[in-house]
Amino acid sequence: MDVAGPSLLDLNADQVMMGVEHTMTRDGVRRAHLVADTAYFLQNGSVAHFRHYRIDFFGKTGDRKSTLTAVDGLYDMKSGDMTAKDDVVVVDSSGRQRLLTSDLRYDAGSDRLQSDTSFVLYRGLDTLRGRGFVTDPGLDTVRVLRPAAVSPPDTAAGRGAGGGP
């Protein structure tokens, strides 16, 4: 079974691990928990390339803020910064907000998710589309760099009942 997709022999990884779990902490508090099908460790172990992974983000008091899933990504173990690519989905802890994009970065120092690519954010029955955003992991405050459209619920036309795809 080839969990990662490409042949393991074709990779320039120093180390390959399958079924990986990693907890990230800051000041003794759990800030994120990662589970990946496969991890490739590069550059003397300071950078990990993950395939098919999930990250749960936690707040300063340890409460879960959101869950991010993606097909592909990099994690810098020194800085705590991450990138996520391919089918990136972030769902807040209430399940009422869902962010979809193809490329996202997590800046550990500022505790922010950001992107300069197209995205769709479903908030309840509202849909926000744009290009580029900056937000906290819980999707509480979202700054859109280039908004394209906001679709409030329109019950008369029958839209909004599904809350997104």
Sine and cosine of phi, psi and omega as CSV:
sin_phi,cos_phi,sin_psi,cos_psi,sin_omega,cos_omega
0.00,0.00,0.74,-0.67,-0.01,-1.00
-0.95,-0.32,1.00,-0.03,-0.07,-1.00
-0.88,0.47,-0.65,0.76,-0.17,-0.99
-0.99,0.17,-0.39,0.92,-0.04,-1.00
0.95,-0.31,-0.98,0.18,-0.01,-1.00
-0.95,0.30,0.35,-0.94,0.03,-1.00
-0.88,0.48,0.72,-0.69,0.00,-1.00
-0.90,0.45,-0.44,0.90,0.00,-1.00
-0.95,0.31,-0.35,0.94,-0.03,-1.00
-0.99,0.11,-0.10,1.00,-0.08,-1.00
-1.00,-0.05,0.49,-0.87,0.07,-1.00
-0.98,-0.19,0.70,0.71,-0.02,-1.00
-1.00,-0.01,0.61,-0.79,0.09,-1.00
-0.96,0.26,-0.50,0.87,-0.07,-1.00
-0.48,-0.88,0.64,-0.77,0.04,-1.00
-0.83,-0.56,0.75,-0.66,0.02,-1.00
-0.77,-0.64,0.58,-0.81,0.04,-1.00
-0.88,-0.48,0.57,-0.82,-0.02,-1.00
0.93,0.37,0.83,0.56,-0.14,-0.99
-1.00,-0.08,0.65,-0.76,0.18,-0.98
-0.77,-0.64,0.66,-0.75,-0.02,-1.00
-0.56,-0.83,0.74,-0.67,0.06,-1.00
-0.95,-0.30,0.78,-0.63,0.01,-1.00
-0.97,-0.24,0.76,-0.65,-0.01,-1.00
-0.84,-0.54,0.38,-0.92,0.13,-0.99
-0.62,-0.79,0.81,-0.59,-0.03,-1.00
0.81,0.58,0.61,0.80,0.06,-1.00
0.98,0.19,0.08,1.00,-0.01,-1.00
-0.93,-0.38,0.72,-0.69,0.05,-1.00
-0.90,0.44,0.84,-0.54,0.00,-1.00
-0.95,-0.32,-0.44,0.90,0.03,-1.00
-0.37,-0.93,0.47,-0.88,0.08,-1.00
-0.74,-0.67,0.82,-0.58,-0.08,-1.00
-0.92,-0.40,0.67,-0.74,0.12,-0.99
-0.77,-0.64,0.81,-0.58,-0.03,-1.00
-0.74,-0.67,0.55,-0.84,0.11,-0.99
-0.89,0.45,-0.70,0.72,-0.09,-1.00
-0.59,-0.81,0.60,-0.80,0.09,-1.00
-0.76,-0.65,0.71,-0.70,0.07,-1.00
-0.91,-0.41,0.83,-0.55,-0.03,-1.00
-0.99,-0.16,0.79,-0.61,-0.08,-1.00
-0.84,-0.53,0.21,-0.98,0.12,-0.99
0.76,0.65,0.87,0.50,0.04,-1.00
0.85,0.52,0.49,0.87,0.08,-1.00
0.99,0.11,0.08,1.00,-0.03,-1.00
-1.00,0.04,-0.29,0.96,0.02,-1.00
-0.81,-0.58,0.74,-0.67,0.05,-1.00
-0.89,-0.46,0.69,-0.73,0.07,-1.00
-0.97,-0.24,0.88,-0.48,-0.04,-1.00
-0.96,-0.27,0.55,-0.83,0.10,-1.00
-0.84,-0.55,0.69,-0.72,0.03,-1.00
0.75,0.66,0.99,0.16,-0.10,-1.00
-0.72,-0.70,0.27,-0.96,0.04,-1.00
-0.73,-0.69,0.68,-0.73,0.08,-1.00
-0.82,-0.57,0.80,-0.60,0.17,-0.99
-0.99,-0.14,0.82,-0.57,0.05,-1.00
-0.99,-0.11,0.62,-0.79,-0.03,-1.00
-0.83,-0.55,0.49,-0.87,0.04,-1.00
-0.99,0.14,-0.04,-1.00,-0.05,-1.00
-0.90,0.44,-0.38,0.92,0.01,-1.00
-0.99,-0.17,0.09,1.00,0.05,-1.00
1.00,-0.04,0.05,1.00,0.02,-1.00
-0.98,0.19,0.64,-0.77,-0.01,-1.00
-0.94,0.34,0.78,-0.62,-0.02,-1.00
-0.99,-0.15,-0.65,0.76,-0.04,-1.00
-0.23,-0.97,0.16,-0.99,0.09,-1.00
-0.79,-0.62,0.77,-0.64,0.04,-1.00
-0.93,-0.36,0.71,-0.70,0.14,-0.99
-0.82,-0.57,0.54,-0.84,0.01,-1.00
-0.36,-0.93,0.29,-0.96,0.03,-1.00
-0.99,0.12,-0.63,0.77,-0.18,-0.98
-0.64,-0.77,0.55,-0.84,0.05,-1.00
-0.12,-0.99,0.23,-0.97,0.05,-1.00
-0.84,-0.55,0.55,-0.83,0.04,-1.00
-0.73,-0.68,0.84,-0.54,0.06,-1.00
-1.00,-0.03,0.94,-0.35,-0.10,-1.00
-0.94,0.33,-0.36,0.93,0.03,-1.00
-0.98,0.22,-0.73,0.68,-0.06,-1.00
-1.00,-0.02,-0.44,0.90,-0.10,-1.00
1.00,0.06,-0.01,1.00,0.01,-1.00
-0.95,0.30,0.52,-0.86,-0.01,-1.00
-0.67,-0.74,0.42,-0.91,0.20,-0.98
-0.81,-0.58,0.55,-0.83,0.04,-1.00
-0.78,-0.63,0.67,-0.74,-0.01,-1.00
-0.67,-0.74,0.44,-0.90,0.10,-1.00
0.94,0.35,0.93,-0.36,0.05,-1.00
0.80,0.60,0.77,0.63,0.00,-1.00
-0.98,0.18,0.80,-0.60,0.02,-1.00
-0.74,-0.67,0.77,-0.64,0.10,-1.00
-0.86,-0.50,0.82,-0.57,0.02,-1.00
-0.87,-0.50,0.79,-0.61,0.01,-1.00
-0.94,0.35,0.22,-0.98,-0.11,-0.99
-0.90,0.43,-0.43,0.90,0.02,-1.00
-0.99,0.16,-0.29,0.96,-0.06,-1.00
0.98,0.19,0.09,1.00,-0.03,-1.00
-1.00,0.01,-0.27,0.96,-0.01,-1.00
-0.83,-0.56,0.66,-0.75,0.00,-1.00
-0.62,-0.78,0.83,-0.57,0.00,-1.00
-0.94,-0.33,0.79,-0.61,0.02,-1.00
-0.87,-0.49,0.74,-0.67,0.04,-1.00
-0.38,-0.92,0.13,-0.99,0.01,-1.00
-0.98,-0.21,-0.22,0.97,-0.10,-0.99
-0.44,-0.90,0.78,-0.63,-0.06,-1.00
-0.54,-0.84,0.56,-0.83,0.07,-1.00
-0.86,-0.52,0.59,-0.81,0.11,-0.99
-0.91,-0.41,0.85,-0.52,0.07,-1.00
-0.99,-0.15,0.95,-0.32,-0.08,-1.00
-0.92,0.40,-0.58,0.82,-0.02,-1.00
-0.88,0.47,-0.65,0.76,0.00,-1.00
-0.99,-0.15,-0.08,1.00,-0.04,-1.00
0.81,0.58,0.78,0.63,-0.05,-1.00
-0.77,-0.63,0.60,-0.80,0.19,-0.98
-0.99,-0.13,0.66,-0.75,-0.01,-1.00
-0.47,-0.88,0.40,-0.92,0.02,-1.00
-0.37,-0.93,0.40,-0.92,0.13,-0.99
-0.89,-0.46,0.26,0.97,0.01,-1.00
-0.97,-0.25,0.10,-0.99,0.01,-1.00
-0.90,0.43,0.53,-0.85,0.00,-1.00
-0.50,-0.87,0.28,-0.96,0.15,-0.99
-0.75,-0.66,0.76,-0.65,0.06,-1.00
-0.87,-0.49,0.87,-0.50,0.08,-1.00
-0.99,-0.15,0.84,-0.54,0.05,-1.00
-0.83,-0.55,0.99,-0.14,-0.08,-1.00
0.88,0.47,-0.87,-0.50,0.02,-1.00
-1.00,-0.08,-0.11,0.99,0.01,-1.00
-1.00,0.05,0.52,-0.86,0.05,-1.00
-0.80,-0.60,0.78,-0.62,0.04,-1.00
-0.88,-0.48,0.78,-0.63,0.03,-1.00
-0.85,-0.53,0.55,-0.84,0.03,-1.00
-0.08,-1.00,-0.18,-0.98,0.04,-1.00
-0.76,-0.65,0.92,-0.38,0.02,-1.00
1.00,0.01,0.71,-0.71,0.02,-1.00
-0.38,-0.93,0.30,-0.95,0.17,-0.99
-0.69,-0.72,0.74,-0.67,-0.02,-1.00
-0.46,-0.89,0.30,-0.96,0.15,-0.99
-0.98,0.17,0.34,-0.94,-0.03,-1.00
-0.86,0.52,-0.44,0.90,0.02,-1.00
-0.99,0.13,-0.01,1.00,-0.03,-1.00
0.87,0.49,0.45,0.90,-0.01,-1.00
-0.96,0.28,-0.68,0.74,-0.01,-1.00
-0.82,-0.58,0.91,-0.40,-0.04,-1.00
-0.90,-0.45,0.83,-0.55,0.11,-0.99
-0.96,-0.27,0.88,-0.47,-0.03,-1.00
-1.00,-0.07,0.80,-0.60,-0.03,-1.00
-0.97,0.23,-0.69,0.73,0.04,-1.00
-0.66,-0.75,1.00,0.03,0.00,-1.00
-0.92,0.40,0.58,-0.82,0.02,-1.00
-0.93,-0.37,-0.67,0.74,-0.03,-1.00
-0.29,-0.96,0.55,-0.84,0.14,-0.99
-0.82,-0.57,0.79,-0.61,-0.03,-1.00
-0.89,-0.45,0.99,-0.13,0.09,-1.00
-0.96,0.30,0.29,-0.96,0.01,-1.00
-0.87,0.49,0.63,-0.78,0.04,-1.00
-0.75,-0.66,0.99,0.10,-0.10,-1.00
-0.92,0.39,-0.46,0.89,-0.01,-1.00
-0.91,0.42,-0.56,0.83,-0.01,-1.00
-1.00,-0.01,-0.03,1.00,0.02,-1.00
0.99,0.11,0.09,1.00,0.03,-1.00
-1.00,0.08,0.30,-0.96,0.12,-0.99
1.00,-0.03,-0.22,0.98,-0.04,-1.00
-0.94,0.34,-0.48,0.88,-0.07,-1.00
-1.00,0.04,-0.39,0.92,0.00,-1.00
0.94,0.34,0.38,0.92,0.04,-1.00
0.95,-0.32,0.12,-0.99,-0.05,-1.00
-0.94,0.34,0.00,0.00,0.00,0.00
